[in-house]
Amino acid sequence: MNKNMNKNHYILKTYCDKIFLVGSGNFWYQKTESRNDKTLLYKIYSCVLFFTYGFMTVLEIMAAMMGDFPEDEKRDSVTFATSHTVVMIKFISIIKNKELLKTLNRKMMMICEAHEEQTLMDEMYRTVKINVVAYCVAVYGSATFYVFEGLRKFYNGSHFVTIVTYYPSNDDDTLAATIVRIATTLVLLMMLLTMIISVDTYTMAYLIMYKYKFITLRHYFKRLRENVDELVAAGKARLAAEKLAQGLVEGIKMHNELLSLSKDIDKAFGTVMALQLCQSSGSAVSLLLQIAVTMYLLLALFLCNAGEITYQASLLSDEIFYCGWHKCNSPVLSTQRNIRDIVLIAILRAQSPLVMKAFKMVELTYATFILVVRSTYSVFALFYAQNK
């Protein structure tokens, strides 16, 4: 695939290709034979994959509720059962909104597309790439710790174990039990891959792309001001006023489309981001450092990128105010369209705070992240003091 094409198109199409490969379905808005998720073979593949994830999660829940395991494995079983239940709900949430996401993919590419700058899009692509790579390293780094811990137990005379499930039991060292333990580890690695591609980094990429849409709109108003200044300096005040009026109307239209897009993003990814708040706090309180670090990294990426959307949107009113309207107070044009009224409407619209929310209640901002960290630390300290 050519990376020189529209970066939004490249990112979303790449994600849809990978999501299709991990069994979550076809999320691309255009029908193609190469990504047909209606075929019998693909349906079988997808059902087997998610049934395996679900069955392993059920065994983890049974281990947490009814299993007889050592204290460390019992604690692991509770944490993994909770975390993987949340992951399964995330899967269901994303797949349920597949049609909405198809529409969202199309809108994300089309809005502001004509005014996107190549340098800005390259910066956006690098930002997405850095965020995705950092999260992948953290996730599989955590998984590697558990694999090494399982190997350490094996070489110390115990059995190899990473995921604690109801079967096999703690004292079962048969060949079948060993095969099941190895198989659940492989399923875990595949489940993590599906989670990374279909849910977590997909959501993250959307937040980053949405942020850069507002930056693009800000740059649009800045270029509009520069064009108006050039026309005024050349003595073409009337032409400058007409260009400004047309540019303002187009800018307001793009801004309204972006605000409308936030509602679709909330519907599609709100559940994922809300559950991440709970999952991150739960992992930290459970005293599992490897998982807690990964979960808090993802939470930070979600909330900080969402907070950056709020920040970039808040800067838009200044760009509109300084668009050059005061230089184009043409008496001829004022009978047709009052530029000052257009600017006032645009500024009032831009000054309404855009805050991404989960479940339409929890604000996804920098402040929320700090609040979650502080609250979790307080609970963590309490549990730690009691366990001394």
N, C-alpha and C positions, 0 to 999 in steps of 0.2 A: 504494500500500500504506500502511496506517495505521501511523504510527510509535508510536502510543500503545499498541499491542498489546505483548505480551511481547517485550522487546528481544532476547532470545536467538532467539526465533522470527523476528523481523524481520531480524536480521543474517543468520541462516542461510538463510532463504528468499530474501533478496535475493542472497546469494552463489550459491545454486543456480540462480536465474534467470539470472544473468550467466554462470555456468559453462556453462549450457546454450547460451547464445547464442554463446560462443566455441568451441563444438564438442566439449567434453569429455564431454558426456552429461548425463543427468538424475540428480542426486545427492539429490533430495528423496525422503523416505521415503513420501510419499503419491502415489498414481498420479493424474496429471492429463493431460487430453488436450492441454493447451497445452505440455506438456514431454515429449512422447513421443519418446524417442530411438531407438525401434524402427522408425520409418518409413524407407522407402527413401531419400527425399529427404534426411533428416537424416544417414543413414549415409553417403551420397555426399558430403555437405558435410563431415562430420567426417573421412572418409578422405582427401579431397582436401587439406584443411587440414593434417593431420598428415603426409601424404605430402610436401607441399611443405616443411614444416619439416624433415623428415628428409632430403629430397633436398638442401636447401641445406646442412645440416650435413655430409653426405657430401662435397659439393663443397669445403667448408671444410677437412675432414680431408685431402682429396686435395691441396689447395693447400698445407697445412702440411707434408705428407710429400713431395710430388713437384713442387710449383710452383716456378717460377723468378721470384722477385719481389725488389724492393729490400728492404733490411734492415728498414726500418720496417714495410712491408706484410707481410713474412715473419713478423715478431714478432706483428703483429696477427692473422695467419691462425692461428698456433699458439694464441693466447689465445682467439680466438673459437671455434675448433674444439673446444678443451677445454671452454669454458664452455657452448657450445650442446649438446655431447654430454651434459654433466651435466643441462642443462635437459630434454633429451629423456628421460633416465632418470627425472627427476622426474615428467614427464608420465605415463610408463608406470606408475610407482609409484602415483600418485594414481588413475589410471583403473582399474588392477588392483584397487584396494581400494574400488571404488565401492559395492559392497553393504555393506561394513563401515561406510563413511562414512554411508550411509543410516541404518543402525542407530544410529550415533554421533550423528547429527543429532537423532534422536528422544530419545535418552538425555540429551543436553546440554540439551534444552529441559525435560524432565520433572523431572530431579533438582533438588531445592530450589525448584522453581517456586512452591510455595505460600507460601514464606517470603521471596521476593525483595522488596526495597524499591524503590520507584520511583526515589528519589534515587540509590540505588546503581546501578541499571540505567542511569539516564541518564549517570552517571559512566563506566560501562563502555562505553556507546555512544560517548561523546566520546573515550575512550581508543583504541578501535578505529579511529575515524575519523581521529584525529591520526596514528596509526601508519601507516595505509593511505595517507593523503595524503602524508606525509613520504616514504614509500618510492616512491610513484608519481612524485613530483617528482624524486627522486634517479635513478630508472631512466630516465625520459624526458629528464632533464637530461643524463645521460651519452650517451644516443642523439643528442641535439641537438648535443653537442660533435663527435661523429663526422660528422654531416651537415655541419656548418659546416667541418670539416676537409676533407671531400670537395669542398665548394664552393670552398674556398680553393685546393686543388690544381687545380681546373678553371679558375679565373680566372688561375692562374699558368701556364697553358699545358699542364697535364697533363690527365688524365681524372678524372672524378668517381668516387670510390670510397669506400664505407664498409665493406662486408663483402667480405673478400678470398676469392674462390672460385677453384677450379682453372680454370674458364672464366668470363669471358674472361681471357686472359693479359695480362701487364703492358703489352705493346706493341700490344695490339689496341684501336684507337680507332674501330672501325667503328660504324655505327648500331646493329647488333644487339648489340654489346658494351655500348654505352651503355644500351640498353633493359634488358639483363640486370642491369647494375649498379643501375639505378634500381629494377628489380623486386625485387632482393634486399634493397634498403633498405626497401621497403614490406613485404616478408615479415618482415623483422626487427622492424619496428614492430608488426606483428600478432602475431608470436611473443612479443614482450615483453608485450603485452596479455593473451594467453592465460596466460603464465607468472605475471603479477601476480595475475590473478583466480583461476585454477584451482589454483595451487600456493602461491605465497609468502605473499600476504596472507590466503589462506584458512587456512593453517597458523597464521599470526600471530594471526588472529582467534580461532581455537580456543584457543590458549594464554591469551589475555587473558580469554576467557569462562570458561575453567577456573579461572583465578586468582580471578575474582570469585565463583565458586561457593564457594570456601573462605572468602572474606570474608563471603558471605551466611551460611554455616554458623556462623562466629564471631559474627555479629550475632544469629543465632538463639539461641545459648547465652547471650548477653548479655541478650536480652529475657526468656529463661526465668528468669534470675537476678532480674531486676527484678520479674517477676510473682510469683515465690516470696517475695521480700522484702515485697511488698505484702500477700500473704496472711498471712504470718507477723506482720506489723505489725498486721493486723486481727484477730489471735487465731485464725486458721484454720490451725493448724499441720498438722493431719491432711490437710486439703484441699491445702495447699501440698506436703506430702510426696507425695501421690498425683499431683499435677500435675508435680512434679519427676521422679518415676519414669517417668511416661509420656513426658515431654519428653526425658529422657535416652535412652530406648529409641528414640524417633523420630530423635533427633540421631545416635545411633550407626549407625542404619540408613542415614541420608543420608551419613554419613562413609564407611561401607563401600562404598556405591554410587559415591562420588567416587573412592575408591582403585581400585575396579574399572575405572572410566572411564579412569584413567591408562594401563592396559594397552592398551586399545583405541586411545587416542591415540598410543601408542608404535608400535603395529602400523600405523596409518594414516599417520602423519607421520614416523616415525623415520628412514626412508630419506632423506626430504627434508631434515631437519635435519642428518643426518650428512654428506650430500653438500655441504651449504652450508658446513660447516667446511672441507672440502677446497677448494671453489671459491673461498672468500674468501682463503685462504692462497695459492692458486695465482695468483690475479689480482694480489695484491700483489707476489709474487715476480717476476711477469712485467713489473713496472715500468709497468703501464698504470694510471695514477692514476685516470682517470675510472671505470673498472670497479671498481678496488679500493675506492674510496670507497663505491660503491653496494653492493658485496658485503659490506663490513664493516658498513655500516648495517643490512643485512638480518640479518647474523649477530648483531649487537648486539641487534636487536629480538627475534630468536629466543631467544638465551641469557638476556637480561635478563628477558624475560617468563617464561621457564621458571624462572629463578632466583627470581623473585618468587612463583611457585607454591610452591616449596620454603619460602620465608620465611613466606608466609601460612599454609601447612599447619603450620609449626612453632609458630605462635602459638595454635593451636587447643587444645592441652593446657592452657594457662593459663585460657582461657575456660571449659573444662570444670571445672577445679579450683575456680574461683570461682563456680560455678553456684548455690551456696547449700545444698549438701548438709549442711553442718554445722549448719544451722538446722532441719533436718527429721529429726532422729533420733527418730522416733516409735516407741515400743515396740509400738504396735498394728500399724504397717505393717511393722516389721522381721520379723515372722513370715511375711509374704507376699513381700516383696522387699527385699533388703538394698541400700539406696541406695548405701552406701559401696562395696560390691562392684561395682555398676554403674559408679560414677564411676571406680574403679580400673581396670576393664577399658577404659573409654573413654579414660582418660589414657594407659595403656600403648599402646593402639592409635595414639593421636595422636602419641605421642613417637617412634614409628618413622619415621625420616626419609623423606619422599617426595621423591625426586630423579628428575626426568625424564631419560631416557637415550635416546641414539641408538644403534641396533644393540645395545641392552642392555649397552653397554660405556662409551660416552662420556657423561659426566655433563654435562647442560645447565645450567650454573650461571654465576654471575658470575665465579667463579674460573677456569672453563674459558675464558671470553672473554678474561680478562687473560692467561692462559697462551698462548692462540693469538696474541694481539697481540704479546706479547714474543717468542715463537718466530719469528713471521713477520718481525718487525723485525730479528732477528738474521740470518736468511737474506737478507733484503733488503739489509742493510748489507754482508754478505759479497759478494753479487753486484755491488752498486754499487761496492765497492772494487776488485773485479777488472775492472770495465768502465771504470775511470778511465783 
